[in-house]
Amino acid sequence: MLRFVLFTQAVVLLICGGVWLDQHSQPAVRHSPASRESSTIHASGRVEGATPDIELRFETVGKIAAIHFEEGAFVESGTVLAVLDDATARHRVALMQAEFDQAEAKLLRLRNGAHEQERLEVVSICEARQAQLRRAQVTLQRNLKLDASTLVSKQEVDNCRGEVEALTHEVAAVRARLDRLNAPPRHDELQAAEAQVAAARAHWELSRTELRKTELIAPTCGQVVKLGFEPGELTGPQEAEPVVVMIDTRQLRVRAFVEEMDIGRVRAGQSATIHPPGPAQTTCQGLVRVMSPRMSRKQAWTDHPDERFDLKTREILIDLPDSCGLLPGLSVDVQIELPR
Protein backbone atom coordinates (compact mmCIF):
# COMPACT_ATOMS: atom_id res chain seq x y z
CA MET A 1 0.00 0.00 0.00
CA LEU A 2 2.82 2.39 0.84
CA ARG A 3 4.53 1.64 -2.50
CA PHE A 4 1.32 2.51 -4.41
CA VAL A 5 0.99 5.86 -2.64
CA LEU A 6 4.63 6.72 -3.31
CA PHE A 7 4.26 5.73 -6.97
CA THR A 8 1.13 7.91 -7.38
CA GLN A 9 2.85 10.92 -5.81
CA ALA A 10 5.82 10.48 -8.14
CA VAL A 11 3.58 10.41 -11.22
CA VAL A 12 1.74 13.54 -10.09
CA LEU A 13 5.04 15.36 -9.50
CA LEU A 14 6.27 14.41 -12.97
CA ILE A 15 3.09 15.70 -14.63
CA CYS A 16 3.15 18.98 -12.72
CA GLY A 17 6.82 19.44 -13.60
CA GLY A 18 6.12 18.86 -17.27
CA VAL A 19 3.30 21.41 -17.31
CA TRP A 20 5.49 23.97 -15.52
CA LEU A 21 8.35 23.50 -17.96
CA ASP A 22 5.99 23.83 -21.00
CA GLN A 23 4.49 27.07 -19.73
CA HIS A 24 7.82 28.67 -18.95
CA SER A 25 9.39 27.62 -22.26
CA GLN A 26 6.87 29.76 -24.32
CA PRO A 27 7.82 33.42 -25.00
CA ALA A 28 5.91 35.96 -23.01
CA VAL A 29 3.05 37.67 -24.90
CA ARG A 30 2.10 41.10 -23.80
CA HIS A 31 -1.31 42.33 -24.88
CA SER A 32 -1.51 46.06 -25.22
CA PRO A 33 -3.88 48.33 -27.20
CA ALA A 34 -1.04 49.35 -29.55
CA SER A 35 -0.17 45.70 -30.45
CA ARG A 36 -3.74 44.48 -30.85
CA GLU A 37 -4.71 47.19 -33.33
CA SER A 38 -2.17 48.64 -35.73
CA SER A 39 -2.37 52.20 -37.04
CA THR A 40 -1.88 50.97 -40.63
CA ILE A 41 -4.12 48.82 -42.79
CA HIS A 42 -2.60 46.79 -45.59
CA ALA A 43 -4.68 45.63 -48.53
CA SER A 44 -4.12 44.26 -52.00
CA GLY A 45 -5.54 46.03 -55.05
CA ARG A 46 -5.23 46.71 -58.75
CA VAL A 47 -5.06 49.84 -60.85
CA GLU A 48 -7.98 50.66 -63.16
CA GLY A 49 -9.30 53.62 -65.10
CA ALA A 50 -12.18 55.92 -64.30
CA THR A 51 -14.35 53.01 -65.39
CA PRO A 52 -13.62 49.27 -65.43
CA ASP A 53 -12.59 47.64 -68.70
CA ILE A 54 -15.17 48.41 -71.41
CA GLU A 55 -15.60 45.41 -73.71
CA LEU A 56 -17.23 46.35 -77.02
CA ARG A 57 -18.89 43.90 -79.41
CA PHE A 58 -21.01 44.38 -82.52
CA GLU A 59 -24.77 43.99 -82.00
CA THR A 60 -25.20 42.10 -85.26
CA VAL A 61 -23.34 39.33 -87.05
CA GLY A 62 -21.14 40.37 -89.94
CA LYS A 63 -17.69 40.53 -91.46
CA ILE A 64 -15.39 43.28 -90.22
CA ALA A 65 -14.70 45.72 -93.03
CA ALA A 66 -12.29 48.08 -91.26
CA ILE A 67 -10.81 48.96 -87.85
CA HIS A 68 -9.97 52.65 -87.65
CA PHE A 69 -7.63 52.70 -84.64
CA GLU A 70 -4.67 50.80 -83.29
CA GLU A 71 -3.96 49.68 -79.75
CA GLY A 72 -2.90 52.56 -77.53
CA ALA A 73 -4.89 55.22 -79.40
CA PHE A 74 -7.00 57.65 -77.34
CA VAL A 75 -10.48 58.26 -78.77
CA GLU A 76 -13.31 60.61 -77.96
CA SER A 77 -16.86 59.61 -77.12
CA GLY A 78 -18.95 58.82 -80.21
CA THR A 79 -15.96 57.91 -82.39
CA VAL A 80 -16.51 55.06 -84.86
CA LEU A 81 -13.95 52.41 -83.91
CA ALA A 82 -14.75 49.68 -86.44
CA VAL A 83 -17.35 48.90 -89.12
CA LEU A 84 -18.87 45.78 -90.63
CA ASP A 85 -19.63 45.14 -94.28
CA ASP A 86 -22.90 47.12 -94.59
CA ALA A 87 -23.86 46.67 -98.27
CA THR A 88 -26.92 44.53 -97.49
CA ALA A 89 -28.04 46.85 -94.69
CA ARG A 90 -27.77 49.92 -96.95
CA HIS A 91 -29.84 48.29 -99.70
CA ARG A 92 -32.49 47.37 -97.13
CA VAL A 93 -32.61 50.99 -95.93
CA ALA A 94 -33.07 52.21 -99.51
CA LEU A 95 -35.88 49.70 -100.10
CA MET A 96 -37.70 50.62 -96.88
CA GLN A 97 -37.35 54.32 -97.63
CA ALA A 98 -38.90 53.83 -101.09
CA GLU A 99 -41.85 51.96 -99.57
CA PHE A 100 -42.29 54.74 -97.03
CA ASP A 101 -42.26 57.42 -99.75
CA GLN A 102 -44.81 55.45 -101.75
CA ALA A 103 -47.17 55.13 -98.77
CA GLU A 104 -46.88 58.85 -98.07
CA ALA A 105 -47.62 59.65 -101.71
CA LYS A 106 -50.78 57.52 -101.61
CA LEU A 107 -51.96 59.30 -98.47
CA LEU A 108 -51.28 62.72 -100.00
CA ARG A 109 -53.18 61.79 -103.16
CA LEU A 110 -56.14 60.61 -101.08
CA ARG A 111 -56.24 63.91 -99.20
CA ASN A 112 -55.90 66.01 -102.35
CA GLY A 113 -58.64 64.15 -104.19
CA ALA A 114 -58.95 63.60 -107.96
CA HIS A 115 -57.19 65.65 -110.62
CA GLU A 116 -59.03 68.63 -112.08
CA GLN A 117 -58.66 67.13 -115.56
CA GLU A 118 -60.39 63.96 -114.37
CA ARG A 119 -63.31 66.00 -113.04
CA LEU A 120 -63.57 67.89 -116.35
CA GLU A 121 -63.58 64.60 -118.24
CA VAL A 122 -66.45 63.22 -116.16
CA VAL A 123 -68.39 66.50 -116.54
CA SER A 124 -68.03 66.28 -120.33
CA ILE A 125 -69.18 62.66 -120.36
CA CYS A 126 -72.16 63.60 -118.23
CA GLU A 127 -73.17 66.44 -120.54
CA ALA A 128 -72.82 64.17 -123.59
CA ARG A 129 -75.05 61.54 -122.01
CA GLN A 130 -77.60 64.20 -121.08
CA ALA A 131 -77.64 65.46 -124.68
CA GLN A 132 -78.20 61.93 -125.94
CA LEU A 133 -80.97 61.49 -123.40
CA ARG A 134 -82.75 64.69 -124.49
CA ARG A 135 -82.55 63.67 -128.15
CA ALA A 136 -83.90 60.22 -127.34
CA GLN A 137 -86.77 61.75 -125.37
CA VAL A 138 -87.69 64.02 -128.31
CA THR A 139 -87.62 61.07 -130.68
CA LEU A 140 -89.80 59.09 -128.33
CA GLN A 141 -92.41 61.87 -128.13
CA ARG A 142 -92.49 62.21 -131.92
CA ASN A 143 -92.93 58.45 -132.39
CA LEU A 144 -95.72 58.39 -129.87
CA LYS A 145 -97.64 61.03 -131.88
CA LEU A 146 -96.98 59.17 -135.15
CA ASP A 147 -98.03 55.90 -133.58
CA ALA A 148 -101.44 57.36 -132.93
CA SER A 149 -101.79 58.03 -136.70
CA THR A 150 -100.37 54.55 -137.52
CA LEU A 151 -97.40 56.07 -139.39
CA VAL A 152 -94.80 54.43 -137.03
CA SER A 153 -94.78 50.84 -135.96
CA LYS A 154 -95.06 49.80 -132.37
CA GLN A 155 -91.59 48.24 -132.53
CA GLU A 156 -89.95 51.57 -133.21
CA VAL A 157 -91.79 53.14 -130.31
CA ASP A 158 -90.53 50.43 -127.96
CA ASN A 159 -86.97 50.87 -129.19
CA CYS A 160 -87.11 54.59 -128.49
CA ARG A 161 -88.56 53.98 -125.07
CA GLY A 162 -85.71 51.49 -124.25
CA GLU A 163 -83.03 53.92 -125.43
CA VAL A 164 -84.43 56.66 -123.22
CA GLU A 165 -84.37 54.35 -120.22
CA ALA A 166 -80.77 53.23 -120.87
CA LEU A 167 -79.51 56.78 -121.28
CA THR A 168 -81.29 57.80 -118.08
CA HIS A 169 -79.30 55.18 -116.13
CA GLU A 170 -76.05 56.18 -117.84
CA VAL A 171 -76.57 59.81 -116.86
CA ALA A 172 -77.22 58.75 -113.24
CA ALA A 173 -74.03 56.65 -113.20
CA VAL A 174 -71.92 59.49 -114.58
CA ARG A 175 -73.38 61.92 -112.01
CA ALA A 176 -72.57 59.47 -109.18
CA ARG A 177 -68.99 59.21 -110.44
CA LEU A 178 -68.71 62.99 -110.51
CA ASP A 179 -70.09 63.27 -106.98
CA ARG A 180 -67.51 60.73 -105.81
CA LEU A 181 -64.68 62.75 -107.34
CA ASN A 182 -65.91 65.93 -105.68
CA ALA A 183 -66.53 64.33 -102.26
CA PRO A 184 -63.76 64.46 -99.56
CA PRO A 185 -62.05 61.16 -98.54
CA ARG A 186 -63.86 59.02 -96.01
CA HIS A 187 -62.54 58.63 -92.46
CA ASP A 188 -61.85 54.89 -92.78
CA GLU A 189 -59.90 55.42 -96.01
CA LEU A 190 -57.73 58.03 -94.30
CA GLN A 191 -57.14 55.71 -91.34
CA ALA A 192 -56.07 52.86 -93.61
CA ALA A 193 -53.68 55.10 -95.57
CA GLU A 194 -52.21 56.60 -92.40
CA ALA A 195 -51.69 53.12 -90.95
CA GLN A 196 -49.78 52.11 -94.09
CA VAL A 197 -47.59 55.19 -93.73
CA ALA A 198 -46.89 54.40 -90.06
CA ALA A 199 -45.99 50.79 -90.88
CA ALA A 200 -43.69 51.87 -93.70
CA ARG A 201 -42.02 54.43 -91.42
CA ALA A 202 -41.47 51.78 -88.73
CA HIS A 203 -39.85 49.41 -91.23
CA TRP A 204 -37.64 52.23 -92.47
CA GLU A 205 -36.53 53.20 -88.96
CA LEU A 206 -35.89 49.53 -88.14
CA SER A 207 -33.66 49.17 -91.19
CA ARG A 208 -31.76 52.32 -90.21
CA THR A 209 -31.27 50.90 -86.71
CA GLU A 210 -29.88 47.70 -88.19
CA LEU A 211 -27.54 49.78 -90.34
CA ARG A 212 -26.26 51.65 -87.26
CA LYS A 213 -25.44 48.30 -85.66
CA THR A 214 -22.74 47.79 -88.28
CA GLU A 215 -20.71 50.55 -86.58
CA LEU A 216 -18.85 50.04 -83.31
CA ILE A 217 -18.95 53.39 -81.50
CA ALA A 218 -16.96 54.41 -78.45
CA PRO A 219 -19.41 54.98 -75.56
CA THR A 220 -17.00 57.26 -73.71
CA CYS A 221 -13.58 58.84 -73.96
CA GLY A 222 -10.81 56.37 -73.40
CA GLN A 223 -7.82 54.46 -74.67
CA VAL A 224 -7.97 51.43 -76.94
CA VAL A 225 -6.00 48.81 -75.02
CA LYS A 226 -6.85 45.67 -76.98
CA LEU A 227 -8.11 44.61 -80.41
CA GLY A 228 -9.54 41.11 -80.55
CA PHE A 229 -10.23 40.81 -84.30
CA GLU A 230 -8.76 41.73 -87.66
CA PRO A 231 -10.52 43.05 -90.81
CA GLY A 232 -12.14 40.23 -92.75
CA GLU A 233 -13.01 38.12 -89.69
CA LEU A 234 -16.60 37.20 -88.84
CA THR A 235 -17.89 38.45 -85.50
CA GLY A 236 -21.14 38.96 -83.62
CA PRO A 237 -22.69 39.74 -80.25
CA GLN A 238 -22.20 36.20 -78.92
CA GLU A 239 -18.44 36.15 -79.37
CA ALA A 240 -16.50 35.48 -76.18
CA GLU A 241 -13.66 37.73 -77.33
CA PRO A 242 -14.60 41.43 -77.58
CA VAL A 243 -13.68 43.34 -80.71
CA VAL A 244 -12.31 46.33 -78.77
CA VAL A 245 -11.41 46.80 -75.11
CA MET A 246 -11.31 50.40 -73.86
CA ILE A 247 -10.25 51.98 -70.58
CA ASP A 248 -10.85 55.57 -69.54
CA THR A 249 -7.30 56.50 -68.52
CA ARG A 250 -7.97 60.19 -67.90
CA GLN A 251 -8.36 59.45 -64.18
CA LEU A 252 -6.70 56.41 -62.62
CA ARG A 253 -7.84 54.84 -59.41
CA VAL A 254 -7.08 51.77 -57.33
CA ARG A 255 -9.69 49.17 -56.44
CA ALA A 256 -8.49 47.74 -53.14
CA PHE A 257 -9.87 44.80 -51.15
CA VAL A 258 -9.94 45.41 -47.41
CA GLU A 259 -10.04 42.34 -45.18
CA GLU A 260 -13.19 41.82 -43.16
CA MET A 261 -11.31 42.25 -39.88
CA ASP A 262 -10.31 45.82 -40.90
CA ILE A 263 -13.47 47.14 -42.54
CA GLY A 264 -14.62 48.97 -39.44
CA ARG A 265 -11.54 51.20 -39.44
CA VAL A 266 -11.60 52.41 -43.03
CA ARG A 267 -13.36 55.69 -43.79
CA ALA A 268 -13.83 57.78 -46.91
CA GLY A 269 -11.32 60.62 -47.04
CA GLN A 270 -8.40 58.70 -45.52
CA SER A 271 -5.06 58.93 -47.30
CA ALA A 272 -3.52 55.84 -48.85
CA THR A 273 -0.06 54.99 -50.14
CA ILE A 274 0.18 52.84 -53.26
CA HIS A 275 3.21 50.53 -53.50
CA PRO A 276 3.80 49.17 -57.01
CA PRO A 277 5.66 45.86 -57.34
CA GLY A 278 9.43 46.03 -57.66
CA PRO A 279 12.03 47.70 -55.46
CA ALA A 280 12.74 50.52 -57.92
CA GLN A 281 9.14 51.68 -58.22
CA THR A 282 8.16 54.91 -56.51
CA THR A 283 5.11 55.09 -54.29
CA CYS A 284 2.01 57.11 -55.10
CA GLN A 285 -0.41 58.89 -52.80
CA GLY A 286 -4.17 58.58 -53.11
CA LEU A 287 -7.39 59.29 -51.27
CA VAL A 288 -10.18 56.87 -50.35
CA ARG A 289 -13.32 58.12 -52.12
CA VAL A 290 -15.87 55.32 -52.45
CA MET A 291 -16.60 52.30 -50.27
CA SER A 292 -18.71 49.39 -51.42
CA PRO A 293 -21.99 49.05 -49.47
CA ARG A 294 -21.63 45.26 -49.26
CA MET A 295 -19.13 42.49 -48.68
CA SER A 296 -17.98 40.25 -51.51
CA ARG A 297 -15.89 37.13 -51.82
CA LYS A 298 -12.16 37.61 -51.78
CA GLN A 299 -10.72 38.19 -55.24
CA ALA A 300 -7.06 39.10 -54.68
CA TRP A 301 -4.86 36.77 -52.65
CA THR A 302 -1.41 37.43 -51.23
CA ASP A 303 1.06 35.29 -49.32
CA HIS A 304 0.19 36.63 -45.88
CA PRO A 305 -0.36 33.70 -43.50
CA ASP A 306 -3.33 35.28 -41.75
CA GLU A 307 -5.45 36.01 -44.82
CA ARG A 308 -6.90 32.51 -44.90
CA PHE A 309 -9.14 33.61 -42.04
CA ASP A 310 -10.66 36.43 -44.17
CA LEU A 311 -12.83 34.91 -46.86
CA LYS A 312 -14.69 38.12 -47.68
CA THR A 313 -13.53 41.64 -48.41
CA ARG A 314 -14.96 45.11 -48.87
CA GLU A 315 -14.01 46.96 -52.03
CA ILE A 316 -12.84 50.55 -51.79
CA LEU A 317 -11.88 52.97 -54.56
CA ILE A 318 -8.85 55.19 -54.14
CA ASP A 319 -8.47 58.18 -56.45
CA LEU A 320 -5.00 58.95 -57.73
CA PRO A 321 -4.33 62.63 -58.47
CA ASP A 322 -1.35 61.58 -60.58
CA SER A 323 -0.86 58.40 -62.58
CA CYS A 324 2.70 58.02 -61.20
CA GLY A 325 3.51 55.85 -64.19
CA LEU A 326 1.01 53.18 -63.16
CA LEU A 327 -0.84 51.17 -65.78
CA PRO A 328 -4.42 49.80 -65.60
CA GLY A 329 -4.46 46.18 -64.52
CA LEU A 330 -1.30 46.46 -62.39
CA SER A 331 -1.47 44.69 -59.01
CA VAL A 332 -0.37 46.93 -56.13
CA ASP A 333 -0.15 46.92 -52.36
CA VAL A 334 -2.19 49.56 -50.53
CA GLN A 335 -1.26 51.05 -47.17
CA ILE A 336 -3.95 53.11 -45.44
CA GLU A 337 -2.78 55.28 -42.57
CA LEU A 338 -5.25 55.62 -39.70
CA PRO A 339 -5.39 58.69 -37.48
CA ARG A 340 -3.89 58.07 -34.07
ABEGO torsion letter per residue (X at the ends): XAAAAAAAAAAAAAAAAAAAAAAAABBBBBBBAAAABBABBBBBBBBBBABBBBBBBBABBBBBABBABBBGBBBBBGBBABBBBAAAAAAAAAAAAAAAAAAAAAAAAAAAEBBAAAAAAAAAAAAAAAAAAAAAAAAAAAAAAAAAAGABBAAAAAAAAAAAAAAAAAAAAAAAAAAAAABBBBAAAAAAAAAAAAAAAAAAAAAAAAAAAABBBBABBEBBABBABBBGBBBBAABABBABBBBBAABBBBBBBBBAAAAAABBBGBBBBBBBBEAABBBBBBBBABBBABBBBBABBBABAAAAABABBBBBBBBBABAGGBBBGBBBBBBBBBBX
